[in-house]
Amino acid sequence: QMGDSNTWDLVGEQQQRKKSRSPSRASRVDSELLVGVENVAELEALGLGKEQLEEEARRHKKQRSKSPALENIRKTSIHILQKFGAIPKKRDDSVLLFRNIDIPDIPLDAICIRPKEFFEEPKVFSFRDMGREQQKAEVNEKCSYLFRGTSFEQDDHFELPTETGRVPEYDHFCPIHGSRRRLPRNKLVTMQTLMHSSNLWILSVAFLFLFTAFNGLQNLQTSVNGDLGSDSLVALYLSLAISSLFVPSFMINRLGCKLTFLVAIFVYFLYIIINLRPTYSSMIPASIFCGIAASCIWGAKCTYITEMGIRYASLNFESQTTVIVRFFGYFFMIVHCGQVVGNVVSSYIFTLSYSGTLRGPEDSIYDSCGYQFPKNLSLLSELAESNLARPPQKVYVAVCLAYLACVIISGMIMSMFLNALAKDTRNRKSAQRFNSEIIKLMLKHLINIKFMLLVPLTIFNGLEQAFLVGVYTKAFVGCGLGIWQIGFVMACFGISDAICSLVFGPLIKLFGRMPLFVFGAVVNLLMIVTLMVWPLNAADTQIFYVVAAMWGMADGVWNTQINGFWVALVGRQSLQFAFTKYRFWESLGIAIGFALIRHVTVEVYLLITFFVLLIGMCGFVAIENFDHIVAYWKSLKQHECSEKNLHEERRSNT
């Protein structure tokens, strides 16, 4: 019967177990109780012989015969010495004879949620469906740690599985089972991720060289070429606004992003060559084609960076929106530096050419400069006229040749180092045609109240850029300090614009949209009022740079926040359509600004920008409180209807 019995049945289960690892006195074998045990079978079951139990009983009795006080002193001293590490602690070799309580198996899926990451299949870019009311598409889900090895194939038509199934491949980066699960995701570097990130920097550097040339030449147009420069910029930005509605989609889908870049760079190259000998018959057509090329290159840039961000996010298990915004931030941080480099190049060349004849600014008020700048240049003072004199042709040609070299370097970087998108080859095989659907969508959205409330502020963004490029450079800096100082002052604007564009983007998460818009509006209003009352004195050189820096600070707010506000209104699912609407109204505002330069005085131009900014801010506040305004309007209507019904009931009763 011993073989059928359970040894644990000889020991009863303790009712209340302590959580301490050290065994209690109740869990040890009581030697005094075991001395009288006569059942040999029970002793053998416990694994102890009778002689061993008797010896244990005698030892225990001997210990109890000692003095309790001495024993307590001895134990206390040993305990203190063990605390200080003088003597090592003795291991407790006592054997627990109680049965361990088995912990029941609990399935983790019942109380935990497995980690998942969501990705959207990248969509082929097209301007046709940018403005459509896109319903919330069903997103194919997949578990990243189950599909890492096989999900991200190069084939864009690869469909994700609708039901998650375990892949029989060991994943080192599995967040639960992988041996490298503690490795941060942003530290993963593969050849594909390295290639995508390097393409971003290649594209940014190529745009830096391109817009070093274009921005530097644009800032000299009104000062060097006069009315011809203003008219050419009107044609350029007007063609950019109109062509951005339908030309970029055709070019991108027909040629691909890389070839679109190269064709647009070639058009910029021709535009700078024509600026060597500017005439109306050559500059106006060149400006129109340059505007079309600008719309194509900016559209291709948005497409290329978006596709890079989607692929990079899929390879590194990051949010697509986060990666795309980060890529655009890096891109514009570098491109805005072109405003600095291009202006420094032009001013440096002009300074070298005038090195023997340059004189310091006179400490006197210039009555024909600043807000008093006349439309008729014959009314200028002799000093202002000498400051605005066209530089020698050799010097101007040297500046244009330096800009041509920048454009050539940009094209070489783009052609030799930039990788083409995989979908460009497929798009070239399909027949492309122009369509007017995007224009119909733009006209349809004109009846949307929220969109129309944001239009004045977007147009002001174009007006303030046109003022800085066309009016401030000529009527203030060129007239007061000289043409050779325009580049240095505009370089200060470029530095401020680049820094603030990078800083004000993340600040919206901390302060919200309203404080940043109010800050930009207050800065612009203060600068407009300052320029309207400032009696220009060339000796106050610091004021020229301070105004340019503050204007760049406000421009940094408008460039980041208005664009983001359009995205918020249109929706992230129509991201490209939001960019198109913003680019259209901004370019239209720039074209209107350059057209106003020919027909109004500087003071009137400043007043127009002042009131357009006030109207735009009123529209912005209305959009922010649109729901409250609509609710209040509905309550007023309901109150009027109820009063009208009550009045009719009283009349019917009488």
RAURVEN-V693316 format. One record per run of one state. SS is the DSSP state (a for helix, b for strand, c for the rest). FROM is the first residue (numbers start at 0). LEN is the number of residues. If there is no record, write none. Layout:
ss/from/len
SS/FROM/LEN
SS/FROM/LEN
//
This chain:
ss/from/len
c/0/6
a/6/4
c/10/14
a/24/3
c/27/3
a/30/5
c/35/4
a/39/7
c/46/3
a/49/15
c/64/3
a/67/17
c/84/23
a/107/3
c/110/6
b/116/2
c/118/22
b/140/2
c/142/1
a/143/4
c/147/37
a/184/3
c/187/3
a/190/28
c/218/2
a/220/5
c/225/1
a/226/17
c/243/3
a/246/9
c/255/1
a/256/21
c/277/2
a/279/37
c/316/3
a/319/16
c/335/1
a/336/17
c/353/11
b/364/1
c/365/4
a/369/3
c/372/4
a/376/3
c/379/2
a/381/6
c/387/5
a/392/25
c/417/4
a/421/8
c/429/7
a/436/11
c/447/1
a/448/32
c/480/2
a/482/29
c/511/1
a/512/21
c/533/3
b/536/1
c/537/3
a/540/30
c/570/1
a/571/28
c/599/2
a/601/23
c/624/1
a/625/28
c/653/1
//
